[in-house]
Amino acid sequence: AALFLASDDSSFIAGIDLCVDGGKAQI
């Protein structure tokens, strides 16, 4: 999730990350 936070281009990846992190990436 931290890697995604550093990349604004990974907007669509955020949806996948929050599913894997259990919604923690949404914060």
DOZA-356575 format. One record per atom (N, C-alpha, C): residue number from 1; residue in one letter; atom name; x, y, z. Coordinates in pm, whole numbers, plus 50000, padded with zeros to 5 digits. Layout:
residues N
fiba n NUM res A atom CA east X north Y up Z;
...
This chain:
residues 27
fiba n 1 res A atom N east 50085 north 49880 up 50000;
fiba n 1 res A atom CA east 50000 north 50000 up 50000;
fiba n 1 res A atom C east 50088 north 50125 up 50000;
fiba n 2 res A atom N east 50198 north 50119 up 50071;
fiba n 2 res A atom CA east 50288 north 50234 up 50078;
fiba n 2 res A atom C east 50342 north 50268 up 49940;
fiba n 3 res L atom N east 50369 north 50165 up 49861;
fiba n 3 res L atom CA east 50422 north 50187 up 49727;
fiba n 3 res L atom C east 50319 north 50258 up 49641;
fiba n 4 res F atom N east 50191 north 50222 up 49659;
fiba n 4 res F atom CA east 50083 north 50286 up 49584;
fiba n 4 res F atom C east 50068 north 50431 up 49626;
fiba n 5 res L atom N east 50084 north 50458 up 49753;
fiba n 5 res L atom CA east 50068 north 50594 up 49803;
fiba n 5 res L atom C east 50172 north 50686 up 49740;
fiba n 6 res A atom N east 50288 north 50631 up 49709;
fiba n 6 res A atom CA east 50395 north 50711 up 49651;
fiba n 6 res A atom C east 50372 north 50732 up 49502;
fiba n 7 res S atom N east 50278 north 50656 up 49445;
fiba n 7 res S atom CA east 50251 north 50668 up 49301;
fiba n 7 res S atom C east 50108 north 50715 up 49276;
fiba n 8 res D atom N east 50093 north 50839 up 49231;
fiba n 8 res D atom CA east 49960 north 50891 up 49202;
fiba n 8 res D atom C east 49905 north 50829 up 49075;
fiba n 9 res D atom N east 49993 north 50773 up 48993;
fiba n 9 res D atom CA east 49950 north 50712 up 48867;
fiba n 9 res D atom C east 49882 north 50578 up 48892;
fiba n 10 res S atom N east 49900 north 50523 up 49010;
fiba n 10 res S atom CA east 49842 north 50392 up 49041;
fiba n 10 res S atom C east 49704 north 50408 up 49103;
fiba n 11 res S atom N east 49620 north 50491 up 49044;
fiba n 11 res S atom CA east 49487 north 50514 up 49098;
fiba n 11 res S atom C east 49403 north 50387 up 49092;
fiba n 12 res F atom N east 49411 north 50317 up 48979;
fiba n 12 res F atom CA east 49332 north 50194 up 48964;
fiba n 12 res F atom C east 49387 north 50083 up 49052;
fiba n 13 res I atom N east 49517 north 50090 up 49081;
fiba n 13 res I atom CA east 49578 north 49989 up 49168;
fiba n 13 res I atom C east 49529 north 50006 up 49312;
fiba n 14 res A atom N east 49487 north 50126 up 49347;
fiba n 14 res A atom CA east 49439 north 50155 up 49482;
fiba n 14 res A atom C east 49321 north 50063 up 49515;
fiba n 15 res G atom N east 49235 north 50041 up 49417;
fiba n 15 res G atom CA east 49119 north 49954 up 49438;
fiba n 15 res G atom C east 49163 north 49812 up 49469;
fiba n 16 res I atom N east 49269 north 49767 up 49404;
fiba n 16 res I atom CA east 49319 north 49632 up 49428;
fiba n 16 res I atom C east 49388 north 49625 up 49564;
fiba n 17 res D atom N east 49462 north 49730 up 49599;
fiba n 17 res D atom CA east 49535 north 49734 up 49726;
fiba n 17 res D atom C east 49440 north 49733 up 49845;
fiba n 18 res L atom N east 49333 north 49811 up 49837;
fiba n 18 res L atom CA east 49242 north 49819 up 49951;
fiba n 18 res L atom C east 49169 north 49686 up 49968;
fiba n 19 res C atom N east 49155 north 49610 up 49860;
fiba n 19 res C atom CA east 49092 north 49478 up 49870;
fiba n 19 res C atom C east 49188 north 49381 up 49940;
fiba n 20 res V atom N east 49316 north 49395 up 49911;
fiba n 20 res V atom CA east 49415 north 49306 up 49971;
fiba n 20 res V atom C east 49444 north 49347 up 50116;
fiba n 21 res D atom N east 49445 north 49477 up 50139;
fiba n 21 res D atom CA east 49474 north 49528 up 50274;
fiba n 21 res D atom C east 49350 north 49530 up 50362;
fiba n 22 res G atom N east 49237 north 49494 up 50306;
fiba n 22 res G atom CA east 49114 north 49493 up 50384;
fiba n 22 res G atom C east 49058 north 49633 up 50402;
fiba n 23 res G atom N east 49089 north 49724 up 50308;
fiba n 23 res G atom CA east 49035 north 49859 up 50316;
fiba n 23 res G atom C east 49131 north 49957 up 50382;
fiba n 24 res K atom N east 49245 north 49907 up 50428;
fiba n 24 res K atom CA east 49340 north 49995 up 50496;
fiba n 24 res K atom C east 49400 north 50096 up 50398;
fiba n 25 res A atom N east 49408 north 50058 up 50270;
fiba n 25 res A atom CA east 49466 north 50147 up 50169;
fiba n 25 res A atom C east 49374 north 50265 up 50143;
fiba n 26 res Q atom N east 49247 north 50252 up 50184;
fiba n 26 res Q atom CA east 49150 north 50359 up 50160;
fiba n 26 res Q atom C east 49182 north 50482 up 50245;
fiba n 27 res I atom N east 49248 north 50460 up 50357;
fiba n 27 res I atom CA east 49281 north 50572 up 50447;
fiba n 27 res I atom C east 49387 north 50660 up 50385;
